[in-house]
Each structure stands twice: as C-alpha cells, then as structure tokens.
Amino acid sequence: MSRVCQITGKKVMVGNNVSHSNRKTKRKFYPNLQTKKFFVPETGEWIILKVSVNALRTINKNGIASVLSKAIENGNILV
C-alpha cells in the first residue's frame, strides 16, 4: 500500500535539501501515517485504516462515522 492517508488524502511531497553552500538535492517529505483499528458503532464492525495523525485528531473531534462518510464522498475510500 502506498504512503497515502485514507481519510485526508495526504501523500508524499517533494522538496530540496539545501546545504550550507546553497546546493540543492531532491528529497521527500513523508506524511506521519499510522495504521489504526477503529470500531464503527453504526455498523458494529472494526475497520483498519492507514491514517495521518492529523486525520486521527479529526476523528477524535468529529467521530469516525462522519469522517468516513466525508472520505467516501471525496473518493479517498473505496466502498
């Protein structure tokens, strides 16, 4: 599975390492992804998602059911 958050869609960004002499070489910025298991009380099921820590905060604030429905609308999660 690729390094993409299943809720927010955050993925790897590309940038530069800049040395003291201002030479630039390519590098990657990886999202802070965690594999987590969530219980969805509406369906009574456990689901496993690869989510960023930012998405975990959103789930804690809004609830897993509303966050899942928005992710399905945005096309980040396939049903």
mmCIF file of the N, C-alpha and C atoms, coordinates in Angstrom:
data_MODEL
# 
_entry.id   MODEL 
# 
loop_
_atom_site.group_PDB 
_atom_site.id 
_atom_site.type_symbol 
_atom_site.label_atom_id 
_atom_site.label_alt_id 
_atom_site.label_comp_id 
_atom_site.label_asym_id 
_atom_site.label_entity_id 
_atom_site.label_seq_id 
_atom_site.pdbx_PDB_ins_code 
_atom_site.Cartn_x 
_atom_site.Cartn_y 
_atom_site.Cartn_z 
_atom_site.occupancy 
_atom_site.B_iso_or_equiv 
_atom_site.pdbx_formal_charge 
_atom_site.auth_seq_id 
_atom_site.auth_comp_id 
_atom_site.auth_asym_id 
_atom_site.auth_atom_id 
_atom_site.pdbx_PDB_model_num 
ATOM 1   N N  . MET A 1 1  ? 0.837   -1.175 0.000  1.00 0.00 ? 1  MET A N  1 
ATOM 2   C CA . MET A 1 1  ? 0.000   0.000  0.000  1.00 0.00 ? 1  MET A CA 1 
ATOM 3   C C  . MET A 1 1  ? 0.886   1.243  0.000  1.00 0.00 ? 1  MET A C  1 
ATOM 4   N N  . SER A 1 2  ? 0.465   2.259  -0.723 1.00 0.00 ? 2  SER A N  1 
ATOM 5   C CA . SER A 1 2  ? 1.275   3.462  -0.830 1.00 0.00 ? 2  SER A CA 1 
ATOM 6   C C  . SER A 1 2  ? 1.155   4.321  0.424  1.00 0.00 ? 2  SER A C  1 
ATOM 7   N N  . ARG A 1 3  ? 2.006   5.304  0.508  1.00 0.00 ? 3  ARG A N  1 
ATOM 8   C CA . ARG A 1 3  ? 2.032   6.180  1.677  1.00 0.00 ? 3  ARG A CA 1 
ATOM 9   C C  . ARG A 1 3  ? 1.048   7.329  1.490  1.00 0.00 ? 3  ARG A C  1 
ATOM 10  N N  . VAL A 1 4  ? -0.236  6.992  1.541  1.00 0.00 ? 4  VAL A N  1 
ATOM 11  C CA . VAL A 1 4  ? -1.310  7.968  1.377  1.00 0.00 ? 4  VAL A CA 1 
ATOM 12  C C  . VAL A 1 4  ? -2.305  7.770  2.502  1.00 0.00 ? 4  VAL A C  1 
ATOM 13  N N  . CYS A 1 5  ? -2.722  8.871  3.141  1.00 0.00 ? 5  CYS A N  1 
ATOM 14  C CA . CYS A 1 5  ? -3.730  8.805  4.190  1.00 0.00 ? 5  CYS A CA 1 
ATOM 15  C C  . CYS A 1 5  ? -5.081  8.487  3.558  1.00 0.00 ? 5  CYS A C  1 
ATOM 16  N N  . GLN A 1 6  ? -5.788  7.511  4.132  1.00 0.00 ? 6  GLN A N  1 
ATOM 17  C CA . GLN A 1 6  ? -7.067  7.098  3.570  1.00 0.00 ? 6  GLN A CA 1 
ATOM 18  C C  . GLN A 1 6  ? -8.198  8.058  3.921  1.00 0.00 ? 6  GLN A C  1 
ATOM 19  N N  . ILE A 1 7  ? -7.992  8.957  4.860  1.00 0.00 ? 7  ILE A N  1 
ATOM 20  C CA . ILE A 1 7  ? -9.034  9.913  5.241  1.00 0.00 ? 7  ILE A CA 1 
ATOM 21  C C  . ILE A 1 7  ? -8.806  11.256 4.565  1.00 0.00 ? 7  ILE A C  1 
ATOM 22  N N  . THR A 1 8  ? -7.623  11.833 4.738  1.00 0.00 ? 8  THR A N  1 
ATOM 23  C CA . THR A 1 8  ? -7.360  13.180 4.224  1.00 0.00 ? 8  THR A CA 1 
ATOM 24  C C  . THR A 1 8  ? -6.755  13.183 2.830  1.00 0.00 ? 8  THR A C  1 
ATOM 25  N N  . GLY A 1 9  ? -6.171  12.058 2.411  1.00 0.00 ? 9  GLY A N  1 
ATOM 26  C CA . GLY A 1 9  ? -5.530  12.007 1.099  1.00 0.00 ? 9  GLY A CA 1 
ATOM 27  C C  . GLY A 1 9  ? -4.128  12.595 1.079  1.00 0.00 ? 9  GLY A C  1 
ATOM 28  N N  . LYS A 1 10 ? -3.569  12.885 2.255  1.00 0.00 ? 10 LYS A N  1 
ATOM 29  C CA . LYS A 1 10 ? -2.204  13.415 2.309  1.00 0.00 ? 10 LYS A CA 1 
ATOM 30  C C  . LYS A 1 10 ? -1.237  12.381 1.770  1.00 0.00 ? 10 LYS A C  1 
ATOM 31  N N  . LYS A 1 11 ? -0.242  12.846 0.988  1.00 0.00 ? 11 LYS A N  1 
ATOM 32  C CA . LYS A 1 11 ? 0.737   11.925 0.435  1.00 0.00 ? 11 LYS A CA 1 
ATOM 33  C C  . LYS A 1 11 ? 2.123   12.554 0.431  1.00 0.00 ? 11 LYS A C  1 
ATOM 34  N N  . VAL A 1 12 ? 3.090   11.836 -0.118 1.00 0.00 ? 12 VAL A N  1 
ATOM 35  C CA . VAL A 1 12 ? 4.476   12.277 -0.102 1.00 0.00 ? 12 VAL A CA 1 
ATOM 36  C C  . VAL A 1 12 ? 4.625   13.557 -0.910 1.00 0.00 ? 12 VAL A C  1 
ATOM 37  N N  . MET A 1 13 ? 5.378   14.507 -0.343 1.00 0.00 ? 13 MET A N  1 
ATOM 38  C CA . MET A 1 13 ? 5.698   15.751 -1.048 1.00 0.00 ? 13 MET A CA 1 
ATOM 39  C C  . MET A 1 13 ? 7.179   15.732 -1.413 1.00 0.00 ? 13 MET A C  1 
ATOM 40  N N  . VAL A 1 14 ? 7.543   16.472 -2.455 1.00 0.00 ? 14 VAL A N  1 
ATOM 41  C CA . VAL A 1 14 ? 8.923   16.530 -2.914 1.00 0.00 ? 14 VAL A CA 1 
ATOM 42  C C  . VAL A 1 14 ? 9.463   17.930 -2.673 1.00 0.00 ? 14 VAL A C  1 
ATOM 43  N N  . GLY A 1 15 ? 10.718  17.986 -2.205 1.00 0.00 ? 15 GLY A N  1 
ATOM 44  C CA . GLY A 1 15 ? 11.356  19.273 -1.964 1.00 0.00 ? 15 GLY A CA 1 
ATOM 45  C C  . GLY A 1 15 ? 12.855  19.148 -2.136 1.00 0.00 ? 15 GLY A C  1 
ATOM 46  N N  . ASN A 1 16 ? 13.580  20.058 -1.529 1.00 0.00 ? 16 ASN A N  1 
ATOM 47  C CA . ASN A 1 16 ? 15.029  20.083 -1.652 1.00 0.00 ? 16 ASN A CA 1 
ATOM 48  C C  . ASN A 1 16 ? 15.701  20.032 -0.298 1.00 0.00 ? 16 ASN A C  1 
ATOM 49  N N  . ASN A 1 17 ? 16.851  19.317 -0.240 1.00 0.00 ? 17 ASN A N  1 
ATOM 50  C CA . ASN A 1 17 ? 17.802  19.510 0.839  1.00 0.00 ? 17 ASN A CA 1 
ATOM 51  C C  . ASN A 1 17 ? 18.662  20.685 0.417  1.00 0.00 ? 17 ASN A C  1 
ATOM 52  N N  . VAL A 1 18 ? 18.837  21.655 1.279  1.00 0.00 ? 18 VAL A N  1 
ATOM 53  C CA . VAL A 1 18 ? 19.648  22.822 0.939  1.00 0.00 ? 18 VAL A CA 1 
ATOM 54  C C  . VAL A 1 18 ? 20.853  22.832 1.866  1.00 0.00 ? 18 VAL A C  1 
ATOM 55  N N  . SER A 1 19 ? 22.046  22.747 1.293  1.00 0.00 ? 19 SER A N  1 
ATOM 56  C CA . SER A 1 19 ? 23.267  22.701 2.090  1.00 0.00 ? 19 SER A CA 1 
ATOM 57  C C  . SER A 1 19 ? 23.676  24.115 2.502  1.00 0.00 ? 19 SER A C  1 
ATOM 58  N N  . HIS A 1 20 ? 24.718  24.172 3.300  1.00 0.00 ? 20 HIS A N  1 
ATOM 59  C CA . HIS A 1 20 ? 25.238  25.466 3.749  1.00 0.00 ? 20 HIS A CA 1 
ATOM 60  C C  . HIS A 1 20 ? 25.713  26.298 2.564  1.00 0.00 ? 20 HIS A C  1 
ATOM 61  N N  . SER A 1 21 ? 26.242  25.626 1.541  1.00 0.00 ? 21 SER A N  1 
ATOM 62  C CA . SER A 1 21 ? 26.706  26.343 0.347  1.00 0.00 ? 21 SER A CA 1 
ATOM 63  C C  . SER A 1 21 ? 25.585  26.566 -0.659 1.00 0.00 ? 21 SER A C  1 
ATOM 64  N N  . ASN A 1 22 ? 24.341  26.275 -0.255 1.00 0.00 ? 22 ASN A N  1 
ATOM 65  C CA . ASN A 1 22 ? 23.126  26.512 -1.036 1.00 0.00 ? 22 ASN A CA 1 
ATOM 66  C C  . ASN A 1 22 ? 22.992  25.576 -2.241 1.00 0.00 ? 22 ASN A C  1 
ATOM 67  N N  . ARG A 1 23 ? 23.625  24.395 -2.175 1.00 0.00 ? 23 ARG A N  1 
ATOM 68  C CA . ARG A 1 23 ? 23.395  23.383 -3.203 1.00 0.00 ? 23 ARG A CA 1 
ATOM 69  C C  . ARG A 1 23 ? 22.088  22.680 -2.872 1.00 0.00 ? 23 ARG A C  1 
ATOM 70  N N  . LYS A 1 24 ? 21.340  22.334 -3.893 1.00 0.00 ? 24 LYS A N  1 
ATOM 71  C CA . LYS A 1 24 ? 20.023  21.730 -3.679 1.00 0.00 ? 24 LYS A CA 1 
ATOM 72  C C  . LYS A 1 24 ? 19.998  20.316 -4.258 1.00 0.00 ? 24 LYS A C  1 
ATOM 73  N N  . THR A 1 25 ? 19.565  19.359 -3.432 1.00 0.00 ? 25 THR A N  1 
ATOM 74  C CA . THR A 1 25 ? 19.355  17.989 -3.873 1.00 0.00 ? 25 THR A CA 1 
ATOM 75  C C  . THR A 1 25 ? 17.940  17.579 -3.487 1.00 0.00 ? 25 THR A C  1 
ATOM 76  N N  . LYS A 1 26 ? 17.346  16.742 -4.313 1.00 0.00 ? 26 LYS A N  1 
ATOM 77  C CA . LYS A 1 26 ? 15.956  16.349 -4.094 1.00 0.00 ? 26 LYS A CA 1 
ATOM 78  C C  . LYS A 1 26 ? 15.797  15.483 -2.843 1.00 0.00 ? 26 LYS A C  1 
ATOM 79  N N  . ARG A 1 27 ? 14.669  15.629 -2.168 1.00 0.00 ? 27 ARG A N  1 
ATOM 80  C CA . ARG A 1 27 ? 14.313  14.804 -1.016 1.00 0.00 ? 27 ARG A CA 1 
ATOM 81  C C  . ARG A 1 27 ? 12.810  14.655 -0.967 1.00 0.00 ? 27 ARG A C  1 
ATOM 82  N N  . LYS A 1 28 ? 12.335  13.778 -0.090 1.00 0.00 ? 28 LYS A N  1 
ATOM 83  C CA . LYS A 1 28 ? 10.900  13.551 0.061  1.00 0.00 ? 28 LYS A CA 1 
ATOM 84  C C  . LYS A 1 28 ? 10.476  13.877 1.480  1.00 0.00 ? 28 LYS A C  1 
ATOM 85  N N  . PHE A 1 29 ? 9.275   14.431 1.609  1.00 0.00 ? 29 PHE A N  1 
ATOM 86  C CA . PHE A 1 29 ? 8.652   14.680 2.902  1.00 0.00 ? 29 PHE A CA 1 
ATOM 87  C C  . PHE A 1 29 ? 7.509   13.680 3.037  1.00 0.00 ? 29 PHE A C  1 
ATOM 88  N N  . TYR A 1 30 ? 7.638   12.750 3.994  1.00 0.00 ? 30 TYR A N  1 
ATOM 89  C CA . TYR A 1 30 ? 6.638   11.706 4.176  1.00 0.00 ? 30 TYR A CA 1 
ATOM 90  C C  . TYR A 1 30 ? 5.589   12.135 5.197  1.00 0.00 ? 30 TYR A C  1 
ATOM 91  N N  . PRO A 1 31 ? 4.308   11.801 4.958  1.00 0.00 ? 31 PRO A N  1 
ATOM 92  C CA . PRO A 1 31 ? 3.283   12.105 5.959  1.00 0.00 ? 31 PRO A CA 1 
ATOM 93  C C  . PRO A 1 31 ? 3.433   11.182 7.168  1.00 0.00 ? 31 PRO A C  1 
ATOM 94  N N  . ASN A 1 32 ? 2.979   11.652 8.321  1.00 0.00 ? 32 ASN A N  1 
ATOM 95  C CA . ASN A 1 32 ? 3.061   10.875 9.557  1.00 0.00 ? 32 ASN A CA 1 
ATOM 96  C C  . ASN A 1 32 ? 1.882   9.896  9.592  1.00 0.00 ? 32 ASN A C  1 
ATOM 97  N N  . LEU A 1 33 ? 2.066   8.719  8.986  1.00 0.00 ? 33 LEU A N  1 
ATOM 98  C CA . LEU A 1 33 ? 0.982   7.745  8.862  1.00 0.00 ? 33 LEU A CA 1 
ATOM 99  C C  . LEU A 1 33 ? 1.066   6.682  9.944  1.00 0.00 ? 33 LEU A C  1 
ATOM 100 N N  . GLN A 1 34 ? -0.098  6.308  10.443 1.00 0.00 ? 34 GLN A N  1 
ATOM 101 C CA . GLN A 1 34 ? -0.231  5.262  11.455 1.00 0.00 ? 34 GLN A CA 1 
ATOM 102 C C  . GLN A 1 34 ? -1.311  4.293  10.978 1.00 0.00 ? 34 GLN A C  1 
ATOM 103 N N  . THR A 1 35 ? -1.095  3.019  11.208 1.00 0.00 ? 35 THR A N  1 
ATOM 104 C CA . THR A 1 35 ? -2.129  2.021  10.919 1.00 0.00 ? 35 THR A CA 1 
ATOM 105 C C  . THR A 1 35 ? -2.946  1.833  12.186 1.00 0.00 ? 35 THR A C  1 
ATOM 106 N N  . LYS A 1 36 ? -4.236  2.136  12.111 1.00 0.00 ? 36 LYS A N  1 
ATOM 107 C CA . LYS A 1 36 ? -5.110  2.101  13.283 1.00 0.00 ? 36 LYS A CA 1 
ATOM 108 C C  . LYS A 1 36 ? -6.354  1.263  12.998 1.00 0.00 ? 36 LYS A C  1 
ATOM 109 N N  . LYS A 1 37 ? -6.886  0.686  14.069 1.00 0.00 ? 37 LYS A N  1 
ATOM 110 C CA . LYS A 1 37 ? -8.108  -0.110 14.008 1.00 0.00 ? 37 LYS A CA 1 
ATOM 111 C C  . LYS A 1 37 ? -9.207  0.684  14.705 1.00 0.00 ? 37 LYS A C  1 
ATOM 112 N N  . PHE A 1 38 ? -10.316 0.921  14.016 1.00 0.00 ? 38 PHE A N  1 
ATOM 113 C CA . PHE A 1 38 ? -11.423 1.713  14.550 1.00 0.00 ? 38 PHE A CA 1 
ATOM 114 C C  . PHE A 1 38 ? -12.681 0.860  14.627 1.00 0.00 ? 38 PHE A C  1 
ATOM 115 N N  . PHE A 1 39 ? -13.480 1.108  15.663 1.00 0.00 ? 39 PHE A N  1 
ATOM 116 C CA . PHE A 1 39 ? -14.788 0.460  15.793 1.00 0.00 ? 39 PHE A CA 1 
ATOM 117 C C  . PHE A 1 39 ? -15.848 1.435  15.332 1.00 0.00 ? 39 PHE A C  1 
ATOM 118 N N  . VAL A 1 40 ? -16.679 1.007  14.390 1.00 0.00 ? 40 VAL A N  1 
ATOM 119 C CA . VAL A 1 40 ? -17.771 1.836  13.882 1.00 0.00 ? 40 VAL A CA 1 
ATOM 120 C C  . VAL A 1 40 ? -19.052 1.357  14.545 1.00 0.00 ? 40 VAL A C  1 
ATOM 121 N N  . PRO A 1 41 ? -19.581 2.123  15.519 1.00 0.00 ? 41 PRO A N  1 
ATOM 122 C CA . PRO A 1 41 ? -20.759 1.641  16.252 1.00 0.00 ? 41 PRO A CA 1 
ATOM 123 C C  . PRO A 1 41 ? -22.019 1.533  15.397 1.00 0.00 ? 41 PRO A C  1 
ATOM 124 N N  . GLU A 1 42 ? -22.142 2.327  14.333 1.00 0.00 ? 42 GLU A N  1 
ATOM 125 C CA . GLU A 1 42 ? -23.333 2.284  13.489 1.00 0.00 ? 42 GLU A CA 1 
ATOM 126 C C  . GLU A 1 42 ? -23.467 0.939  12.777 1.00 0.00 ? 42 GLU A C  1 
ATOM 127 N N  . THR A 1 43 ? -22.323 0.363  12.365 1.00 0.00 ? 43 THR A N  1 
ATOM 128 C CA . THR A 1 43 ? -22.358 -0.922 11.664 1.00 0.00 ? 43 THR A CA 1 
ATOM 129 C C  . THR A 1 43 ? -21.944 -2.081 12.562 1.00 0.00 ? 43 THR A C  1 
ATOM 130 N N  . GLY A 1 44 ? -21.336 -1.772 13.708 1.00 0.00 ? 44 GLY A N  1 
ATOM 131 C CA . GLY A 1 44 ? -20.881 -2.807 14.620 1.00 0.00 ? 44 GLY A CA 1 
ATOM 132 C C  . GLY A 1 44 ? -19.641 -3.535 14.126 1.00 0.00 ? 44 GLY A C  1 
ATOM 133 N N  . GLU A 1 45 ? -18.860 -2.894 13.253 1.00 0.00 ? 45 GLU A N  1 
ATOM 134 C CA . GLU A 1 45 ? -17.687 -3.533 12.668 1.00 0.00 ? 45 GLU A CA 1 
ATOM 135 C C  . GLU A 1 45 ? -16.407 -2.806 13.052 1.00 0.00 ? 45 GLU A C  1 
ATOM 136 N N  . TRP A 1 46 ? -15.292 -3.541 12.982 1.00 0.00 ? 46 TRP A N  1 
ATOM 137 C CA . TRP A 1 46 ? -13.963 -2.960 13.134 1.00 0.00 ? 46 TRP A CA 1 
ATOM 138 C C  . TRP A 1 46 ? -13.394 -2.751 11.739 1.00 0.00 ? 46 TRP A C  1 
ATOM 139 N N  . ILE A 1 47 ? -12.739 -1.592 11.529 1.00 0.00 ? 47 ILE A N  1 
ATOM 140 C CA . ILE A 1 47 ? -12.062 -1.347 10.256 1.00 0.00 ? 47 ILE A CA 1 
ATOM 141 C C  . ILE A 1 47 ? -10.623 -0.934 10.551 1.00 0.00 ? 47 ILE A C  1 
ATOM 142 N N  . ILE A 1 48 ? -9.731  -1.279 9.629  1.00 0.00 ? 48 ILE A N  1 
ATOM 143 C CA . ILE A 1 48 ? -8.328  -0.911 9.760  1.00 0.00 ? 48 ILE A CA 1 
ATOM 144 C C  . ILE A 1 48 ? -8.025  0.127  8.684  1.00 0.00 ? 48 ILE A C  1 
ATOM 145 N N  . LEU A 1 49 ? -7.510  1.284  9.101  1.00 0.00 ? 49 LEU A N  1 
ATOM 146 C CA . LEU A 1 49 ? -7.186  2.369  8.182  1.00 0.00 ? 49 LEU A CA 1 
ATOM 147 C C  . LEU A 1 49 ? -5.747  2.810  8.381  1.00 0.00 ? 49 LEU A C  1 
ATOM 148 N N  . LYS A 1 50 ? -5.126  3.262  7.299  1.00 0.00 ? 50 LYS A N  1 
ATOM 149 C CA . LYS A 1 50 ? -3.821  3.900  7.380  1.00 0.00 ? 50 LYS A CA 1 
ATOM 150 C C  . LYS A 1 50 ? -4.078  5.401  7.320  1.00 0.00 ? 50 LYS A C  1 
ATOM 151 N N  . VAL A 1 51 ? -3.935  6.067  8.474  1.00 0.00 ? 51 VAL A N  1 
ATOM 152 C CA . VAL A 1 51 ? -4.321  7.473  8.578  1.00 0.00 ? 51 VAL A CA 1 
ATOM 153 C C  . VAL A 1 51 ? -3.162  8.320  9.091  1.00 0.00 ? 51 VAL A C  1 
ATOM 154 N N  . SER A 1 52 ? -3.184  9.606  8.731  1.00 0.00 ? 52 SER A N  1 
ATOM 155 C CA . SER A 1 52 ? -2.212  10.544 9.267  1.00 0.00 ? 52 SER A CA 1 
ATOM 156 C C  . SER A 1 52 ? -2.645  10.951 10.672 1.00 0.00 ? 52 SER A C  1 
ATOM 157 N N  . VAL A 1 53 ? -1.718  11.493 11.427 1.00 0.00 ? 53 VAL A N  1 
ATOM 158 C CA . VAL A 1 53 ? -2.031  11.914 12.787 1.00 0.00 ? 53 VAL A CA 1 
ATOM 159 C C  . VAL A 1 53 ? -3.023  13.072 12.758 1.00 0.00 ? 53 VAL A C  1 
ATOM 160 N N  . ASN A 1 54 ? -2.956  13.893 11.726 1.00 0.00 ? 54 ASN A N  1 
ATOM 161 C CA . ASN A 1 54 ? -3.940  14.961 11.549 1.00 0.00 ? 54 ASN A CA 1 
ATOM 162 C C  . ASN A 1 54 ? -5.342  14.368 11.393 1.00 0.00 ? 54 ASN A C  1 
ATOM 163 N N  . ALA A 1 55 ? -5.468  13.265 10.663 1.00 0.00 ? 55 ALA A N  1 
ATOM 164 C CA . ALA A 1 55 ? -6.767  12.606 10.498 1.00 0.00 ? 55 ALA A CA 1 
ATOM 165 C C  . ALA A 1 55 ? -7.238  11.999 11.816 1.00 0.00 ? 55 ALA A C  1 
ATOM 166 N N  . LEU A 1 56 ? -6.302  11.493 12.642 1.00 0.00 ? 56 LEU A N  1 
ATOM 167 C CA . LEU A 1 56 ? -6.684  10.967 13.956 1.00 0.00 ? 56 LEU A CA 1 
ATOM 168 C C  . LEU A 1 56 ? -7.311  12.054 14.815 1.00 0.00 ? 56 LEU A C  1 
ATOM 169 N N  . ARG A 1 57 ? -6.741  13.246 14.767 1.00 0.00 ? 57 ARG A N  1 
ATOM 170 C CA . ARG A 1 57 ? -7.309  14.366 15.518 1.00 0.00 ? 57 ARG A CA 1 
ATOM 171 C C  . ARG A 1 57 ? -8.710  14.701 15.013 1.00 0.00 ? 57 ARG A C  1 
ATOM 172 N N  . THR A 1 58 ? -8.898  14.650 13.696 1.00 0.00 ? 58 THR A N  1 
ATOM 173 C CA . THR A 1 58 ? -10.209 14.927 13.106 1.00 0.00 ? 58 THR A CA 1 
ATOM 174 C C  . THR A 1 58 ? -11.222 13.864 13.534 1.00 0.00 ? 58 THR A C  1 
ATOM 175 N N  . ILE A 1 59 ? -10.797 12.598 13.576 1.00 0.00 ? 59 ILE A N  1 
ATOM 176 C CA . ILE A 1 59 ? -11.684 11.513 14.003 1.00 0.00 ? 59 ILE A CA 1 
ATOM 177 C C  . ILE A 1 59 ? -12.070 11.687 15.468 1.00 0.00 ? 59 ILE A C  1 
ATOM 178 N N  . ASN A 1 60 ? -11.112 12.066 16.307 1.00 0.00 ? 60 ASN A N  1 
ATOM 179 C CA . ASN A 1 60 ? -11.418 12.289 17.722 1.00 0.00 ? 60 ASN A CA 1 
ATOM 180 C C  . ASN A 1 60 ? -12.396 13.441 17.902 1.00 0.00 ? 60 ASN A C  1 
ATOM 181 N N  . LYS A 1 61 ? -12.292 14.446 17.049 1.00 0.00 ? 61 LYS A N  1 
ATOM 182 C CA . LYS A 1 61 ? -13.153 15.628 17.182 1.00 0.00 ? 61 LYS A CA 1 
ATOM 183 C C  . LYS A 1 61 ? -14.556 15.375 16.632 1.00 0.00 ? 61 LYS A C  1 
ATOM 184 N N  . ASN A 1 62 ? -14.665 14.787 15.423 1.00 0.00 ? 62 ASN A N  1 
ATOM 185 C CA . ASN A 1 62 ? -15.948 14.698 14.733 1.00 0.00 ? 62 ASN A CA 1 
ATOM 186 C C  . ASN A 1 62 ? -16.606 13.324 14.807 1.00 0.00 ? 62 ASN A C  1 
ATOM 187 N N  . GLY A 1 63 ? -15.856 12.290 15.157 1.00 0.00 ? 63 GLY A N  1 
ATOM 188 C CA . GLY A 1 63 ? -16.402 10.941 15.184 1.00 0.00 ? 63 GLY A CA 1 
ATOM 189 C C  . GLY A 1 63 ? -16.078 10.189 13.913 1.00 0.00 ? 63 GLY A C  1 
ATOM 190 N N  . ILE A 1 64 ? -15.924 8.870  14.042 1.00 0.00 ? 64 ILE A N  1 
ATOM 191 C CA . ILE A 1 64 ? -15.488 8.045  12.912 1.00 0.00 ? 64 ILE A CA 1 
ATOM 192 C C  . ILE A 1 64 ? -16.543 7.973  11.815 1.00 0.00 ? 64 ILE A C  1 
ATOM 193 N N  . ALA A 1 65 ? -17.824 7.946  12.165 1.00 0.00 ? 65 ALA A N  1 
ATOM 194 C CA . ALA A 1 65 ? -18.872 7.780  11.154 1.00 0.00 ? 65 ALA A CA 1 
ATOM 195 C C  . ALA A 1 65 ? -18.943 8.971  10.211 1.00 0.00 ? 65 ALA A C  1 
ATOM 196 N N  . SER A 1 66 ? -18.901 10.194 10.750 1.00 0.00 ? 66 SER A N  1 
ATOM 197 C CA . SER A 1 66 ? -18.987 11.375 9.887  1.00 0.00 ? 66 SER A CA 1 
ATOM 198 C C  . SER A 1 66 ? -17.730 11.540 9.046  1.00 0.00 ? 66 SER A C  1 
ATOM 199 N N  . VAL A 1 67 ? -16.578 11.202 9.620  1.00 0.00 ? 67 VAL A N  1 
ATOM 200 C CA . VAL A 1 67 ? -15.322 11.316 8.876  1.00 0.00 ? 67 VAL A CA 1 
ATOM 201 C C  . VAL A 1 67 ? -15.286 10.293 7.739  1.00 0.00 ? 67 VAL A C  1 
ATOM 202 N N  . LEU A 1 68 ? -15.770 9.080  7.989  1.00 0.00 ? 68 LEU A N  1 
ATOM 203 C CA . LEU A 1 68 ? -15.817 8.060  6.940  1.00 0.00 ? 68 LEU A CA 1 
ATOM 204 C C  . LEU A 1 68 ? -16.743 8.464  5.804  1.00 0.00 ? 68 LEU A C  1 
ATOM 205 N N  . SER A 1 69 ? -17.898 9.032  6.146  1.00 0.00 ? 69 SER A N  1 
ATOM 206 C CA . SER A 1 69 ? -18.833 9.432  5.091  1.00 0.00 ? 69 SER A CA 1 
ATOM 207 C C  . SER A 1 69 ? -18.247 10.542 4.222  1.00 0.00 ? 69 SER A C  1 
ATOM 208 N N  . LYS A 1 70 ? -17.538 11.486 4.829  1.00 0.00 ? 70 LYS A N  1 
ATOM 209 C CA . LYS A 1 70 ? -16.898 12.549 4.049  1.00 0.00 ? 70 LYS A CA 1 
ATOM 210 C C  . LYS A 1 70 ? -15.773 12.002 3.189  1.00 0.00 ? 70 LYS A C  1 
ATOM 211 N N  . ALA A 1 71 ? -15.001 11.029 3.694  1.00 0.00 ? 71 ALA A N  1 
ATOM 212 C CA . ALA A 1 71 ? -13.912 10.426 2.928  1.00 0.00 ? 71 ALA A CA 1 
ATOM 213 C C  . ALA A 1 71 ? -14.459 9.641  1.731  1.00 0.00 ? 71 ALA A C  1 
ATOM 214 N N  . ILE A 1 72 ? -15.600 8.996  1.904  1.00 0.00 ? 72 ILE A N  1 
ATOM 215 C CA . ILE A 1 72 ? -16.226 8.259  0.808  1.00 0.00 ? 72 ILE A CA 1 
ATOM 216 C C  . ILE A 1 72 ? -16.725 9.239  -0.256 1.00 0.00 ? 72 ILE A C  1 
ATOM 217 N N  . GLU A 1 73 ? -17.286 10.376 0.158  1.00 0.00 ? 73 GLU A N  1 
ATOM 218 C CA . GLU A 1 73 ? -17.734 11.406 -0.782 1.00 0.00 ? 73 GLU A CA 1 
ATOM 219 C C  . GLU A 1 73 ? -16.562 11.951 -1.591 1.00 0.00 ? 73 GLU A C  1 
ATOM 220 N N  . ASN A 1 74 ? -15.417 12.168 -0.922 1.00 0.00 ? 74 ASN A N  1 
ATOM 221 C CA . ASN A 1 74 ? -14.256 12.721 -1.600 1.00 0.00 ? 74 ASN A CA 1 
ATOM 222 C C  . ASN A 1 74 ? -13.532 11.690 -2.459 1.00 0.00 ? 74 ASN A C  1 
ATOM 223 N N  . GLY A 1 75 ? -13.866 10.405 -2.312 1.00 0.00 ? 75 GLY A N  1 
ATOM 224 C CA . GLY A 1 75 ? -13.250 9.357  -3.097 1.00 0.00 ? 75 GLY A CA 1 
ATOM 225 C C  . GLY A 1 75 ? -11.955 8.838  -2.528 1.00 0.00 ? 75 GLY A C  1 
ATOM 226 N N  . ASN A 1 76 ? -11.641 9.155  -1.257 1.00 0.00 ? 76 ASN A N  1 
ATOM 227 C CA . ASN A 1 76 ? -10.416 8.669  -0.642 1.00 0.00 ? 76 ASN A CA 1 
ATOM 228 C C  . ASN A 1 76 ? -10.542 7.209  -0.207 1.00 0.00 ? 76 ASN A C  1 
ATOM 229 N N  . ILE A 1 77 ? -11.763 6.757  0.083  1.00 0.00 ? 77 ILE A N  1 
ATOM 230 C CA . ILE A 1 77 ? -12.003 5.375  0.498  1.00 0.00 ? 77 ILE A CA 1 
ATOM 231 C C  . ILE A 1 77 ? -12.955 4.748  -0.509 1.00 0.00 ? 77 ILE A C  1 
ATOM 232 N N  . LEU A 1 78 ? -12.590 3.574  -1.002 1.00 0.00 ? 78 LEU A N  1 
ATOM 233 C CA . LEU A 1 78 ? -13.472 2.858  -1.913 1.00 0.00 ? 78 LEU A CA 1 
ATOM 234 C C  . LEU A 1 78 ? -14.390 1.958  -1.110 1.00 0.00 ? 78 LEU A C  1 
ATOM 235 N N  . VAL A 1 79 ? -15.658 1.947  -1.470 1.00 0.00 ? 79 VAL A N  1 
ATOM 236 C CA . VAL A 1 79 ? -16.641 1.151  -0.749 1.00 0.00 ? 79 VAL A CA 1 
ATOM 237 C C  . VAL A 1 79 ? -16.727 -0.239 -1.323 1.00 0.00 ? 79 VAL A C  1 
# 
